[in-house]
Structure formats: structure tokens, C-alpha cells
Amino acid sequence: MGKMEAEFLIYLNLLLSYFWQYIKSWYWLFLALILVFPNFKKFPRLGYWWHYWRYQTRFTPAQTPKIVEIILPKEIVKPISAMEKCLEQIWKGFYEPPYFWEFWWQGKHHPMDFQFEIVSDGGKITFYLRTVLGYKIDALKRAIWSHYPEIEFRETEDYTRKIPVDIERKGWEFRGADFGLEKPDIWPIATYLDFEKQPEALPPGEERRKVDPMSMLLEILTQLQPGEKIWIQIKPFPIGGEETQSYVKAAQSLKNKIAQRKVSREKSWIESFFDALISIIEGKREKKQEKTKIELEAPELRMTPRERQICEAIERKFSKSLFLVSSIRYMYFAKKEAAFPHRWRQMLNFIGSFAVEDMNSFKNVVHTYTKIINPPPLNLFDKRRLYVRKRRLIRLYQNRYEPRYPLDGDYRWAYIVLSSEELATLFHFPTRAVAPSPGVKRIEIKKGEAPPEVPME
């Protein structure tokens, strides 16, 4: 070892010793910042990592997730509004915020989630319902049975475990992404009420047609050929109480902005403290009375008809049960000889049917989209990055994790807030008139009670 290297190691050791002394003396300051400073977003607070550790080591191993297959009856005559009422009942029976001890020591998540999943294997469509809380599956079943009594449930194994994580090395192609919102959550999307709007005056002899956005999705799923698979996952969290206050306040501010309604801003406690301190030091000063212009016309009366419709849609969204949907995930698997590259475009057409130009729409999240293209020389690791991203996306689907797991995210990471009306539009049980394809599994035998003369024993 040369003289220069020896001097470098001495100086490095001296620098590290000074740094360690500094950490030992001032660690409490950084710990306080991580624990209590709420705007320290670049690095999550220590309490978050503590809860995540307890969730992984104590809560998750104690759970027995259950997945059931949903078998539809031969005919469903209920409208989409029945699914909305079903979701509201699920919200009441599934929303279970943890207590302080459950959250911080037992690691119980707040709130807990369940999943609606649609799978097409070569054109054969199956609906699934899954929850990590196995005992909660009965609450989900009862809520669905109360509105769809002819539906059957069959407990089954997890179909996702049949797909290996390194699927592309075994002769398969894979493509997928998560879908989030284009604008913040307070802007609503198109719902089934918008699809069902039609002119009241119809030509003689023409019946009112039922418009169902899911018909486009089922048409895509039934077109799959042998060797093609599509998985769709919707993961909602029931939220309420203090969790929804920020969204309701943001929605009210947006309505005031659209209506051009002037609302005085509430001062924070820091601003109020300094105002009081200045008034004590400088003494009370008389405020100059400014001449205010009296408005003879309310701001609401100056709104255009479209602005009123937007305000009504925002108000209708936040007057119903709310769900934090952490992922609307799309996965496409295909053998290389059967792969059809335009399946992704078909999915974009379906997800684009919920768009409203002056309100909100869905888009794929670039952070999970299985496509990475950079100009040279930045494309040196594109293939490796794409391979890692695909493996991660498959793991996220199999474990039903959020796109940014274990960290939190916002609407740009597909964490979106939807009302029961919007969620029912995305997922509901289709009628045979909407989905006449034989690819949808249905109960072909109608069940009934036994005749009274048949002996029971």
C-alpha cells in the first residue's frame, strides 16, 4: 500500500469518526423531525415504517385470505343501481377502522380492502371476489345476496399462483399497467346515469335501449383465443370519517371556484398566533372601512347550465359512500405464437368510455406501464428495467398490493377516490341482454324449493 493510500484511509477514518460523534450527539433532533414533522414527504415518517413492520410480521401471517368464484344466474334483471346499493351495504359491513392498540401494535391496516377480479382464459370469463380478511368474506356474500339472491359462490384456489413471475422466459409475452385518474379525485367520471340518458321522445315502436359500459369489456374478453389470458383487478378500500374530510373540503372549494363564490379562507393556528402577537405588540389599530360593492345578483345565477351540471356531479359524488381504489390493474398474458398486440388498445377504448372532457378521465400510470423507451445512450438498461418492472407488476397482482407498495401515493400513482356510483359503473354483474356471449359462466339450472309431499328424512 502506497503512502497516498495510507493517508487517504487515515483521513477517511477521521472523517467517519467525526460524523459518528455528530450523529450520537444530535440523533434526537432528526428522530423528532421524522416522527412529528408532517410535511417531511421525501422520507416517510418513522411511524409509517413501524406500522409496516408490524403489519408484515404480526397481522399478515395471522390472516387466511379467501377467494371465491362468482357464478351468475341465467338472467339478471336488476339495473346497475342495484350494484351501487350493494356497494353501500358492503361499505357499512366492511368498514372497520382499527383502534390505537390494533394499529400500532397488532399492525392492523386502516382500512382493509377487498378485490373484484375478472379473468378471461381463452374467451371463458370468470368473476372472482377476494379479501385478505377471510372472516369478512361472509359479509361480502350477504351484501351481494341481498340484491342478487340467485348468484352462487364457490370457494376456489388462487388462480394467480399458476403463473410464474419469470413468465417471459417460458415462451409467454406479458403486458400490463395500472389505471389512474387524469385529474385529482374531486373531479368525477362518467357514471351509468350518464350512459342511460337518452331523449325522451323516441320513434314509434322503438324501445328504450339499455346502455352498459361493461358490454365493451366483455366483448373484448370473449374475443380471446386459446393461449391468451386477461386479468383485471379492482381493489377498493372503504373510507369514512376523518379520512374523507380533506376530499369533501377540496370538493367544496372546487364548487366555490366554479360558481365564482367568494369564501374567506380560514387562517391556520400559526397565522392566528402571529396576528395576535403583532396586535399585542403594536396595539389595536382601527381597520379602515373599505367601500364594498354590493352584488345584486348571486354568483350561482351567473353560472352556465354546464357549470351547474358539473357542480351537481361533484356534490352527488361526495354525498355517497366513498372508496379509496388503490389499483385498477390490467394484465395480458399470451403465448408468443398467439399474442395479439392490439389487446392493449382495446382496453384503452373501454377505459376511455368513462371520460368526460371537462371533468375527469382514466389514464395508464407510467410508473407501472410495461414499456420503457429512452434515447441512446440512456437506453443501455432499458431491457433490464423492463424485465424488473414486469416481475414487480406480477408480484403486485398476486399479492394484491398497491402500485407504490409499501409507500403511499396519490392519484398520479393510481390511488383514486371513487363513489359507490362510480365504482358500480366500473364493476357490476351484466345481464344476458348486455353480455349474450356463452363465454360468461352462468347457472343454467333454476333452483326451487322441494314439493311439500317430498319427505325430508
Backbone torsions as a table, in degrees:
resi	resn	phi	psi	omega
1	MET	NA	129.8	-178.3
2	GLY	-75.6	172.0	-178.9
3	LYS	-66.1	-38.8	-178.3
4	MET	-64.9	-40.7	179.9
5	GLU	-67.2	-37.4	179.7
6	ALA	-65.8	-41.8	178.1
7	GLU	-65.0	-37.9	179.3
8	PHE	-63.2	-41.9	179.4
9	LEU	-67.3	-35.4	178.5
10	ILE	-65.3	-47.6	179.3
11	TYR	-64.3	-37.1	179.4
12	LEU	-66.5	-42.4	177.5
13	ASN	-63.0	-39.8	178.5
14	LEU	-65.1	-41.5	179.9
15	LEU	-64.3	-42.5	179.9
16	LEU	-67.1	-36.1	178.4
17	SER	-66.0	-40.8	176.7
18	TYR	-63.8	-41.4	180.0
19	PHE	-63.5	-40.8	179.3
20	TRP	-66.2	-39.5	176.3
21	GLN	-63.0	-38.3	178.5
22	TYR	-65.1	-41.7	179.5
23	ILE	-65.6	-43.8	-179.7
24	LYS	-62.8	-30.6	-177.0
25	SER	-83.6	-33.5	-171.7
26	TRP	-120.4	17.1	-178.5
27	TYR	-62.3	-32.5	-176.3
28	TRP	-63.6	-30.4	-179.4
29	LEU	-69.1	-46.0	179.6
30	PHE	-67.5	-35.1	178.2
31	LEU	-64.3	-39.9	178.6
32	ALA	-65.3	-40.5	178.6
33	LEU	-62.3	-44.0	-178.3
34	ILE	-66.8	-34.8	-175.4
35	LEU	-78.5	-42.7	-168.1
36	VAL	-113.7	-17.9	-175.2
37	PHE	-78.2	111.4	-170.9
38	PRO	-74.0	-23.6	-175.7
39	ASN	-96.4	17.7	-180.0
40	PHE	-85.2	69.3	-169.3
41	LYS	-78.4	-25.4	-176.0
42	LYS	-66.6	-29.8	177.6
43	PHE	-130.9	115.9	-176.1
44	PRO	-57.6	151.2	-178.5
45	ARG	-65.2	155.8	-177.6
46	LEU	-62.5	-33.6	178.4
47	GLY	-61.2	-32.5	178.1
48	TYR	-64.6	-45.8	-179.3
49	TRP	-67.8	-33.4	176.1
50	TRP	-62.5	-48.0	-179.8
51	HIS	-63.4	-39.1	179.1
52	TYR	-62.9	-38.7	178.2
53	TRP	-65.8	-44.2	178.9
54	ARG	-66.4	-35.7	179.1
55	TYR	-64.4	-40.1	-178.3
56	GLN	-76.8	-34.0	-172.6
57	THR	-95.7	-27.6	-175.9
58	ARG	-114.2	-45.5	-172.9
59	PHE	-80.6	-50.6	-175.2
60	THR	-61.7	-45.9	-179.7
61	PRO	-62.1	-24.0	-177.7
62	ALA	-82.6	-8.1	-176.6
63	GLN	-94.3	153.3	175.2
64	THR	-123.6	90.3	-179.3
65	PRO	-59.5	146.1	178.4
66	LYS	-127.8	141.8	177.3
67	ILE	-130.0	132.1	-179.4
68	VAL	-123.9	147.0	175.0
69	GLU	-90.0	133.0	-179.8
70	ILE	-97.3	118.6	179.1
71	ILE	-107.0	117.3	-175.1
72	LEU	-78.2	151.8	174.1
73	PRO	-72.1	171.9	-178.1
74	LYS	-61.8	-34.9	-179.8
75	GLU	-143.0	134.4	175.0
76	ILE	-116.2	120.7	-178.7
77	VAL	-103.9	-3.2	-178.3
78	LYS	-74.3	141.5	175.4
79	PRO	-75.6	176.4	-179.4
80	ILE	-66.2	-25.9	178.8
81	SER	-61.3	-24.6	176.3
82	ALA	-64.8	-36.7	177.7
83	MET	-68.1	-34.2	176.8
84	GLU	-63.7	-43.7	177.5
85	LYS	-65.5	-35.5	177.4
86	CYS	-63.1	-42.1	179.0
87	LEU	-66.8	-36.3	177.2
88	GLU	-65.7	-35.8	176.4
89	GLN	-70.5	-36.7	175.0
90	ILE	-62.1	-40.2	179.6
91	TRP	-59.9	-43.5	-178.3
92	LYS	-68.2	-35.7	-177.0
93	GLY	-90.3	-13.3	-174.7
94	PHE	-109.4	-22.3	-178.8
95	TYR	-71.6	114.6	-175.4
96	GLU	-144.3	80.1	-179.4
97	PRO	-65.7	140.1	-177.7
98	PRO	-78.4	155.6	172.0
99	TYR	-78.7	172.6	-176.3
100	PHE	-56.4	-47.7	-177.9
101	TRP	-66.5	-40.2	179.9
102	GLU	-63.4	-39.2	-176.1
103	PHE	-72.9	-48.2	-171.2
104	TRP	-88.5	-24.8	-178.7
105	TRP	-107.6	-47.6	-179.8
106	GLN	-81.5	-14.8	175.7
107	GLY	78.8	19.2	-179.5
108	LYS	-65.9	132.7	-176.6
109	HIS	-75.9	154.3	-178.9
110	HIS	-135.9	113.5	-7.8
111	PRO	-91.3	177.5	179.2
112	MET	-90.5	157.1	-172.2
113	ASP	-117.9	168.8	168.4
114	PHE	-141.5	171.0	-174.8
115	GLN	-132.8	135.3	164.7
116	PHE	-100.5	130.1	-177.3
117	GLU	-134.5	139.9	177.1
118	ILE	-122.3	128.7	-176.5
119	VAL	-126.4	134.7	173.4
120	SER	-123.7	120.6	179.0
121	ASP	-117.3	98.2	-178.9
122	GLY	65.2	28.4	179.8
123	GLY	98.6	-9.2	178.0
124	LYS	-92.4	117.8	-171.5
125	ILE	-99.5	135.4	178.7
126	THR	-134.1	138.4	176.2
127	PHE	-102.9	138.5	-179.9
128	TYR	-128.1	154.6	174.5
129	LEU	-133.8	127.8	-175.7
130	ARG	-138.4	148.7	173.3
131	THR	-146.6	145.5	178.0
132	VAL	-74.4	-26.0	175.7
133	LEU	-89.4	98.8	-174.4
134	GLY	-58.0	-36.1	-178.1
135	TYR	-71.4	-16.1	179.8
136	LYS	-82.3	-7.7	-178.5
137	ILE	-64.2	-30.2	178.3
138	ASP	-67.3	-37.1	177.4
139	ALA	-64.9	-38.5	177.3
140	LEU	-66.2	-42.9	179.8
141	LYS	-62.1	-45.0	-178.1
142	ARG	-63.5	-38.6	179.2
143	ALA	-64.5	-39.7	179.3
144	ILE	-73.3	-41.5	179.2
145	TRP	-61.4	-32.9	-177.7
146	SER	-65.1	-22.9	179.4
147	HIS	-113.4	-23.4	177.6
148	TYR	-129.7	75.6	-172.9
149	PRO	-66.5	-17.6	-176.5
150	GLU	-91.0	-2.7	178.8
151	ILE	-73.3	143.8	176.9
152	GLU	-114.8	150.2	178.0
153	PHE	-121.2	139.1	179.8
154	ARG	-134.1	116.0	-179.9
155	GLU	-67.8	134.5	-174.5
156	THR	-141.6	174.5	177.1
157	GLU	-83.4	163.7	-179.4
158	ASP	-73.8	115.0	-177.2
159	TYR	-70.7	-20.5	-175.8
160	THR	-70.6	-21.5	-177.5
161	ARG	-74.8	-8.9	178.2
162	LYS	-80.4	-10.3	179.9
163	ILE	-103.3	120.4	177.5
164	PRO	-72.5	154.8	-178.8
165	VAL	-66.0	-39.1	179.3
166	ASP	-91.3	54.4	-172.7
167	ILE	-66.9	-30.1	-175.9
168	GLU	-69.6	-20.7	178.1
169	ARG	-83.3	-1.0	-178.3
170	LYS	-117.4	30.4	173.8
171	GLY	84.9	18.4	179.3
172	TRP	-118.4	155.1	171.9
173	GLU	-111.4	148.8	-175.6
174	PHE	-139.7	140.5	175.9
175	ARG	-148.3	141.0	-178.5
176	GLY	-167.9	172.4	179.6
177	ALA	-172.2	167.3	169.6
178	ASP	-105.0	149.4	179.4
179	PHE	-111.8	130.3	175.9
180	GLY	-123.8	-171.0	-178.3
181	LEU	-96.3	149.9	177.8
182	GLU	-72.0	-39.8	-178.8
183	LYS	-114.7	172.0	177.1
184	PRO	-58.3	165.1	-171.1
185	ASP	-63.1	-23.3	-175.1
186	ILE	-69.1	-18.1	177.0
187	TRP	-85.5	124.5	-177.9
188	PRO	-80.7	164.3	174.4
189	ILE	-105.7	175.7	176.9
190	ALA	-71.0	136.7	-179.7
191	THR	-117.8	178.8	-177.7
192	TYR	-63.4	-23.5	176.0
193	LEU	-66.4	-33.6	176.7
194	ASP	-73.4	-35.3	179.9
195	PHE	-70.3	-31.9	-175.9
196	GLU	-83.3	-7.5	179.3
197	LYS	-69.6	123.6	178.1
198	GLN	-141.7	158.3	177.8
199	PRO	-59.5	140.2	-179.2
200	GLU	-68.4	-35.7	-178.9
201	ALA	-85.9	110.4	178.5
202	LEU	-110.6	151.5	177.9
203	PRO	-58.6	152.0	-179.7
204	PRO	-59.9	135.1	178.3
205	GLY	85.1	-5.7	-179.5
206	GLU	-99.0	128.1	-179.2
207	GLU	-86.8	157.7	177.2
208	ARG	-72.1	123.3	-175.3
209	ARG	-86.4	144.9	175.4
210	LYS	-90.2	124.2	-180.0
211	VAL	-104.8	119.9	-178.1
212	ASP	-126.0	119.1	-179.8
213	PRO	-64.7	-22.9	-178.8
214	MET	-72.6	-16.4	179.6
215	SER	-61.4	-35.3	178.0
216	MET	-66.5	-41.0	179.5
217	LEU	-64.8	-46.1	-179.4
218	LEU	-65.3	-31.7	176.2
219	GLU	-64.9	-38.3	177.6
220	ILE	-66.5	-44.4	-175.8
221	LEU	-68.2	-32.9	-179.6
222	THR	-77.4	-13.3	-179.9
223	GLN	-83.7	-5.8	-177.5
224	LEU	-65.1	144.0	178.6
225	GLN	-98.2	163.2	175.8
226	PRO	-54.9	132.9	-176.6
227	GLY	98.8	-0.5	178.0
228	GLU	-116.2	142.4	178.1
229	LYS	-138.0	142.5	173.0
230	ILE	-130.9	128.9	175.6
231	TRP	-116.1	134.3	176.5
232	ILE	-128.7	130.9	-174.7
233	GLN	-130.3	130.3	175.6
234	ILE	-123.4	122.1	-173.0
235	LYS	-122.1	95.9	179.8
236	PRO	-98.1	144.5	172.5
237	PHE	-110.3	122.4	172.4
238	PRO	-67.8	127.4	179.4
239	ILE	-127.1	153.4	-180.0
240	GLY	-169.6	-179.8	178.3
241	GLY	66.1	-132.4	-177.1
242	GLU	-66.6	-24.1	-178.4
243	GLU	-65.1	-26.9	-177.1
244	THR	-96.4	-6.9	-174.6
245	GLN	-62.4	-41.6	-179.2
246	SER	-63.9	-38.0	178.9
247	TYR	-69.3	-39.7	179.6
248	VAL	-65.9	-40.9	178.4
249	LYS	-65.5	-41.0	178.4
250	ALA	-64.9	-38.0	178.0
251	ALA	-65.6	-40.2	178.5
252	GLN	-65.6	-39.0	177.4
253	SER	-64.6	-39.1	178.4
254	LEU	-65.2	-40.9	177.7
255	LYS	-64.1	-39.4	177.5
256	ASN	-63.8	-36.9	179.3
257	LYS	-68.4	-42.4	179.4
258	ILE	-66.5	-39.9	-179.2
259	ALA	-80.1	-2.5	-177.9
260	GLN	56.8	41.5	-179.2
261	ARG	-96.1	124.8	-179.0
262	LYS	-82.9	123.3	180.0
263	VAL	-127.5	129.8	179.5
264	SER	-68.5	134.3	-178.3
265	ARG	-79.5	135.5	177.1
266	GLU	-75.0	132.4	179.6
267	LYS	-79.6	144.4	175.2
268	SER	-73.6	167.7	-178.3
269	TRP	-67.1	-26.7	177.5
270	ILE	-70.1	-44.1	178.5
271	GLU	-64.2	-40.8	178.8
272	SER	-64.5	-37.2	179.9
273	PHE	-64.9	-45.8	-178.7
274	PHE	-70.3	-33.9	176.1
275	ASP	-63.5	-42.3	178.5
276	ALA	-66.3	-38.1	179.6
277	LEU	-65.6	-41.2	179.7
278	ILE	-66.9	-38.9	179.7
279	SER	-66.4	-32.3	177.6
280	ILE	-70.9	-41.8	-177.3
281	ILE	-72.0	-46.5	-174.9
282	GLU	-89.8	-11.0	-176.2
283	GLY	83.9	162.4	-178.9
284	LYS	-72.6	127.4	177.9
285	ARG	-110.1	136.7	179.3
286	GLU	-70.6	130.9	178.5
287	LYS	-80.2	134.1	177.8
288	LYS	-70.2	129.2	178.3
289	GLN	-77.8	114.4	-180.0
290	GLU	-91.5	144.3	177.6
291	LYS	-72.2	122.1	179.7
292	THR	-103.4	140.6	179.8
293	LYS	-84.5	123.8	-178.9
294	ILE	-83.6	123.1	178.9
295	GLU	-89.1	123.4	-179.6
296	LEU	-85.2	-12.7	-177.9
297	GLU	-124.3	128.6	180.0
298	ALA	-65.0	146.3	179.9
299	PRO	-59.4	-31.3	-178.3
300	GLU	-63.3	-29.8	-178.0
301	LEU	-74.8	-16.2	178.7
302	ARG	-90.1	-2.1	-179.5
303	MET	-73.2	146.0	175.1
304	THR	-78.0	162.0	177.8
305	PRO	-57.3	-36.6	179.3
306	ARG	-69.0	-37.6	177.9
307	GLU	-64.7	-35.1	175.5
308	ARG	-65.8	-40.6	178.8
309	GLN	-62.9	-40.3	179.2
310	ILE	-65.0	-44.1	178.6
311	CYS	-63.3	-38.6	177.8
312	GLU	-65.4	-39.2	179.1
313	ALA	-66.1	-40.7	178.1
314	ILE	-64.8	-43.7	180.0
315	GLU	-65.8	-38.3	179.5
316	ARG	-66.4	-35.8	-179.5
317	LYS	-63.5	-46.9	-172.9
318	PHE	-90.7	6.1	172.3
319	SER	-94.0	-0.8	-177.7
320	LYS	-114.7	176.1	178.4
321	SER	-63.8	138.0	-175.2
322	LEU	-110.6	145.8	178.1
323	PHE	-130.0	133.9	171.9
324	LEU	-89.2	104.1	-178.8
325	VAL	-89.2	111.4	-174.6
326	SER	-85.7	-15.1	177.1
327	SER	-164.3	134.4	164.2
328	ILE	-116.7	99.1	-164.9
329	ARG	-111.1	137.4	-179.9
330	TYR	-121.3	132.0	179.7
331	MET	-133.2	133.9	178.5
332	TYR	-127.4	119.7	177.0
333	PHE	-115.7	142.6	178.4
334	ALA	-159.5	142.3	170.2
335	LYS	-65.6	147.8	-171.9
336	LYS	-59.6	-32.1	179.8
337	GLU	-79.1	-15.4	-178.5
338	ALA	-111.5	1.7	-175.8
339	ALA	-66.7	137.5	177.2
340	PHE	-121.4	108.4	-170.8
341	PRO	-66.7	-15.9	-175.4
342	HIS	-91.1	6.5	175.6
343	ARG	-61.5	-35.0	179.5
344	TRP	-63.1	-40.7	178.2
345	ARG	-64.0	-37.6	178.1
346	GLN	-63.3	-39.9	177.7
347	MET	-65.8	-37.3	177.3
348	LEU	-64.7	-35.6	176.4
349	ASN	-63.6	-41.2	178.8
350	PHE	-66.1	-48.7	-176.5
351	ILE	-68.4	-23.4	177.2
352	GLY	-78.3	-11.7	179.8
353	SER	-71.2	-13.0	178.6
354	PHE	-94.0	5.7	-175.6
355	ALA	-79.9	141.3	170.5
356	VAL	-125.4	123.2	-167.7
357	GLU	-58.4	-42.9	-177.2
358	ASP	-98.0	12.5	175.2
359	MET	-125.3	-94.3	-174.0
360	ASN	-144.0	166.2	179.9
361	SER	-158.8	167.1	178.2
362	PHE	-93.9	154.6	174.1
363	LYS	-150.4	157.2	177.5
364	ASN	-79.1	144.8	-178.6
365	VAL	-83.9	122.3	-175.1
366	VAL	-67.7	-22.9	-177.5
367	HIS	-71.6	-23.6	179.8
368	THR	-117.1	-3.5	-179.7
369	TYR	-68.2	130.7	-174.2
370	THR	-81.4	63.9	176.5
371	LYS	-156.8	121.7	179.4
372	ILE	-133.0	117.0	179.2
373	ILE	-134.6	119.0	177.5
374	ASN	-127.3	150.4	176.9
375	PRO	-72.9	153.6	177.1
376	PRO	-66.6	145.9	3.9
377	PRO	-90.6	10.1	-177.9
378	LEU	-72.2	-12.4	-177.4
379	ASN	-88.2	15.4	-175.7
380	LEU	-62.6	-36.5	-176.8
381	PHE	-111.6	20.7	-177.2
382	ASP	-62.2	-43.9	-178.4
383	LYS	-64.8	-40.6	179.4
384	ARG	-67.8	-43.4	179.0
385	ARG	-62.5	-39.8	179.2
386	LEU	-65.9	-39.5	178.4
387	TYR	-63.6	-43.1	179.3
388	VAL	-66.0	-40.2	179.9
389	ARG	-64.5	-39.6	178.6
390	LYS	-65.9	-43.1	177.4
391	ARG	-60.9	-42.0	-179.8
392	ARG	-65.3	-41.5	-178.6
393	LEU	-64.5	-38.5	177.3
394	ILE	-65.3	-40.7	178.2
395	ARG	-64.9	-40.2	178.3
396	LEU	-60.7	-41.0	179.6
397	TYR	-68.6	-46.2	-177.6
398	GLN	-62.6	-39.4	-179.7
399	ASN	-91.2	-2.6	-179.3
400	ARG	57.9	47.3	179.2
401	TYR	-96.8	163.2	178.5
402	GLU	-76.0	161.1	-176.7
403	PRO	-58.4	-34.5	-176.1
404	ARG	-105.7	19.0	-176.7
405	TYR	-52.9	135.1	6.4
406	PRO	-92.3	10.9	-178.3
407	LEU	-90.4	165.7	176.6
408	ASP	-85.3	173.7	179.3
409	GLY	-157.7	-178.3	178.0
410	ASP	-125.2	-163.3	-175.2
411	TYR	-64.7	-21.5	177.5
412	ARG	-74.0	-14.8	176.8
413	TRP	-109.4	22.1	176.4
414	ALA	74.5	14.6	172.4
415	TYR	-90.9	105.0	-171.6
416	ILE	-129.1	152.8	177.8
417	VAL	-105.6	122.9	178.7
418	LEU	-124.0	147.0	174.7
419	SER	-81.7	169.9	177.9
420	SER	-62.1	-31.7	177.3
421	GLU	-66.8	-44.1	179.7
422	GLU	-69.1	-40.9	-180.0
423	LEU	-66.9	-36.7	176.9
424	ALA	-66.1	-30.8	176.4
425	THR	-68.4	-37.3	-180.0
426	LEU	-71.7	-40.7	-177.0
427	PHE	-135.1	120.5	173.1
428	HIS	-157.2	171.1	-176.9
429	PHE	-92.0	119.7	-173.2
430	PRO	-80.7	152.1	174.3
431	THR	-82.2	165.8	178.4
432	ARG	-67.9	-27.7	177.7
433	ALA	-65.9	-33.3	178.8
434	VAL	-84.0	-40.0	-178.2
435	ALA	-122.3	76.3	-178.4
436	PRO	-76.7	-4.5	-174.8
437	SER	-65.3	139.7	175.6
438	PRO	-69.8	-5.8	179.7
439	GLY	-68.5	-22.0	178.4
440	VAL	-82.2	120.9	-178.2
441	LYS	-70.9	126.8	-179.4
442	ARG	-135.1	162.2	176.6
443	ILE	-83.4	116.0	-177.3
444	GLU	-89.4	-16.6	-178.2
445	ILE	-107.1	123.2	-179.8
446	LYS	-81.5	129.5	-178.3
447	LYS	-90.6	147.7	178.1
448	GLY	-150.8	170.9	-179.5
449	GLU	-75.7	152.9	178.7
450	ALA	-72.7	148.3	176.7
451	PRO	-58.4	150.9	-176.6
452	PRO	-66.3	-23.6	-177.8
453	GLU	-80.0	-8.9	-179.6
454	VAL	-77.1	125.0	-179.2
455	PRO	-67.6	141.8	-177.8
456	MET	-86.3	-18.4	-179.5
457	GLU	-126.3	NA	NA
